[in-house]
Amino acid sequence: MYNQRNRQPQTFITLPELGADTFIKGELDSREMRDFNPSIDWHEGKLKIAIRRCNFAINPQGSFYFRDGSAYSRTDVMYGELDPDTLRVSGLKRLELIGAPKHTQLCGLEDVRLFSRNFDMCVIGFESDRLTRSLHNASATMAEYVIRGDSLVYKRTLKKPSDKRVEKNWSPTDEPSKHFDFTYSDTQVWKDGKVIGTPTTTQIHGGTQLLKQKDGYISIVHEKIRDRLARFYDCNTYVHYLAKHNDQGFIAQLSKPFRFGTNERIEFAAGMVDYKDDLIISFGIRDAKYGITRVNKAKMMELFV
């Protein structure tokens, strides 16, 4: 297990310093919705992208509201293709939820992660229970869906390990594993409805899916560093690490910390794939827009010390 020392770095490497080629998508020409927190994965030889389109908004002072005047967040899952060479998105279409629980039909499936299984493209996403409250709460769950044509077909709600916490940021693998279905924390995995491992003592949270390597997996995880002088909503700076996981899914090593270089506090990576000699990473920016970056994999691996 990696060293779980307190990590409070004051300076961070940014991916542009490593020569990353980044494409940032600005806000939609819409008064009600914005695109952010994308995930990417290969499926049948094509690079697919799923993007969260949502009515959530943040004031300059840091408080938040809903653009269309709703009392709760509404999310659509947009699905299309990503060109791995130009980093341009095309063919986005809204996926209709089929068979989803009532509260998910109303509020939508948030922050999905794509993962390809056999002939299906699947997602794991966050089902926020906003029928009872306007914010995330401990009754919220994670769920699996399968993409079929223009539909997102409900498969199952995943058994919650705890009824006292919000469940979010579980990470799938890009290839099936016999040891685990999803990572639950840096020291725990989820398999067949049970959490395996010891409770985490860190503030490391899941991010992208895990990419199979010759010796285990790699993923991008994040940590929130609190700034007590910052504004209400974005009072945390999101710092990222490249993580090495063993075959059982547990994190064995974290890299030096890095950020994506957008000059925003909130940066959230939810997708990563191997492409030629590079890693392509998709990430959200301040819950208002998104970025796609391509960086040399060897340079990223040099962040491990």
N, C-alpha and C positions, 0 to 999 in steps of 0.2 A: 504494500500500500504506500502511496506517495506521502510525503511529509505534509501534515495538515497544520503547518504553522500559520499564524495570522498573517494575511497578505494585505498590506495597505500601501501599495506603491504610489509614489507621487508623480512619476513620469511614466509614459507608456510609449512603446513603439507603435507607429501607425502603419497600416498596410501600404499606403503610398510610399513610405520610406523603404519598403521592400520591393518597390517597382510594380505594385498592383495596378492593373487597368480596371477602372471602376466606372460603371454607368449608373447614374442616379436618376430615378424617375420622379418628376415633380408631382404636385397634387393634380388630381383630375379636374377637368373643367365642370365641376359639379358643386352645388351649394350644400349638398346633403351627405356625400360619401367621399371617402379617401381610400387609397390603396396602400397597404403596408404589410409587414411581416410575411414575406413570401417563403415558400419552401420549393425545392427543386429535386428531381431525381430522374434517372434514365428509365425509359420504358419502351420496349420493342424498338430499340435503336434510336429513339428520339429523346431529347432533353425536355421534360415537362416542368411546368411551373404552376403552383397554386398560390393565389394571393388573397389576403383578407381585404374585402371592401366593406368599409364600416362608417357609421355616422358619428363616431367618436371625434372629439376635438379638444384642443387645449388652448386656454387663453394665454396671452403673453405673460400674465402674472403667475401662471402655473396652475390655476384651477382648471377643471374640465367641464364640458357640457356636451350635449348631443345636437348635432347640426340641424336636424329636422324637427327639433322641439319635443322629441320623444322623452319618456321617463326612463328609458333603458337603452342599452346599446343594441343595435341591429347589425348583423354581419351576413354578407354574402360570400360564398367561396367562388372565386373566379379561376378558371382553368384554361391553360393554353400551352404554347411552346416557347422555349428560349433558345435562341441561336448561340451555340457555345463560342463562336468566333467573334460575332459582333456584339453579343450580350443584349440583343434586342428581343423584346417580347412580341409575340404575334398570336392571333386567333383566340384571344380571351373570350370566354363565354361563362355565363353564370350557371352553376350547377344547382339543379333543383333537389331539395332534400326529400327523399322517399323513405317512409316508414320511421322517421325520426320521432323521438318523444315530443310531447306538446310544447314544452318550454324551449326545445331546440328549434322546432318549427317557427316559433315566435322570434327568438333572439338570434338564431343561427349558430353555426359551428365555428369556433374561434381558433386561430393560430394553428392550422393543421400542419402536420408533417407528412410528406409523401413517402411511400415505400412500395416498391414493386414486388409482387409475389406471383410467381408463375405467369399466368396470362392476365392478371389483374393489377391495376394500379390502386393501391389502398391508401387510406389516410388514418391517422389518429389525431383527434382534435378535442378541444375543451368545450364541454357543455355547461355553460353558465346558467345557474338557476336564478333568473331575474324575475320570475313570477312572484317570488316572495320578498326579494330585496333588489335594490337598484345597483348594488355592487357585488363583486365576487364574494362568495361565502362558502362555508364548509360543506354545504350540500351539493356543490358543483362536482362534476365527474368528468372522466375521460371516456371517449368512445371511439370505436372503429367503424369505418365506412368503406365501401368499395365504389369506385367510379365506373359507371356503366353508361356510355354515351354522354348525354347531357345531364345525367343524374348522379347524385351522391346517395348511395343506397345504404341504409342503416344495417349494420351487422351485429353489434353488441355494445352495451355499456360495460366498461371494465370495472371489476370489483374494486371498491375503494379500500386501501389498506387502513385509512384512518377516517373517522367521522368527525374529526375536530379540525381538519385543515382543508384548504383549497388544494385540489389536485391539478397540477399543470406541469408542462415541460417534461413529460415522459418522452423518451427518444427511442425510435425503432432502429433496426439495422437495415443496411441496404441489401444484405443477404440473410436468409433465415439462419437462426442459431438453435442448436438443440439445448443450449444451456439457459436461454432467457428469451422472452418476447420483447421486452422494453427495459431500458434503464429507468430506475425510479429516483435514484440519487447517485452521488459519486461513489457510495459504498453499498448500494442496494440495487437489485434488479427485480423485475416483475415477471413471474412465470406461472401460467395456468391459474391465475387468481391469487397467487401468494407472493409476498415480498420475501426475497432471499437476501441475507446479509445483515450487517449491523447498522443501526441508525446513524446517520451522518452527524458530525459535529462541526461541519463547515457551512459556508454560505454559497457553495458552488451549486449552480442550477443547470439543468439540461438545456441544450440548444438545438444543434443540428442532429440529423440521424448519424448513426455510426457507420463508417466506411470500413469494410473488411480489408485488412492488410495481410502480409505474410505472417506477421506475428501479432495477432489480435486485431484491434480496431483503432481508428482515430475519430474524433469528433471535435466540435467547438462547443465549449461550455462558457458560462458567464458568472460573474459575481457583481453584486450591487454594492458600491461603496458610498456610504451615506455622507452627505454634505449638509450639516445642520443649518447653514446660512442660505441654502438654496431655496427656490420657490417650492410651493406645496406639492405639485404633482411630480415634477422631474427633479426631486431632491436627491436622487441616486444617480451616480455615474456608473454605467454598465461597462465593465472591464471583461475582456475575453481571454480565454486560454485555449490553445490546442491541447487536447487531452489524448493520451494513450490509454486504451482499455485492454485488459487481458481477455482471454477467450471466454471467461465467465461474465464479461461486461463491466467489471469493476475498474475504476480509474487507477492506473499504476503510476502515471506521471503527468504533471502539468507543465506546460511551456512557460516561458516568460509572458507576462501580460501584454496584451495589445489592444488597440482600438482601430476602428475603420477609417478614422480621419475625417468625419463629417462635421466636427465641431459642435455636435449635439450630445447631450448627456445620455439620451436613450438610444442605444443601438442594439438590435436584437437579431442574432443569427438563427435561422430556422432551417437552412438547407445547405448542403455541400455535396459536390460530386468530384470524382477524379476525371480529368480530361487531358489527354496527352501528358505533358510534363507539369501540368498546372492543377490547382484546386480552384473550382468555381464555387463561390459562396453567395448566398442570397440573405439579405438582412433588412429589417425594418428600421426606420428613422423617426424617432419621436412620435410614434403612432400617427404619422401623417403622410409618409411617403416611403419609398423603398430604394434599395441599392442592390446591384449585382456587381461583384468584383471577381477578377481572375488574377491569381498570384502564383508565382512559381512554387511548386510543392517543395523542392529542395530547400529554398530559402525559408519557407514556413517551418520545415522540420529543424532548421538550425536554431529555432527559438527554444528548443529543448536544451536544458543545461544539466 
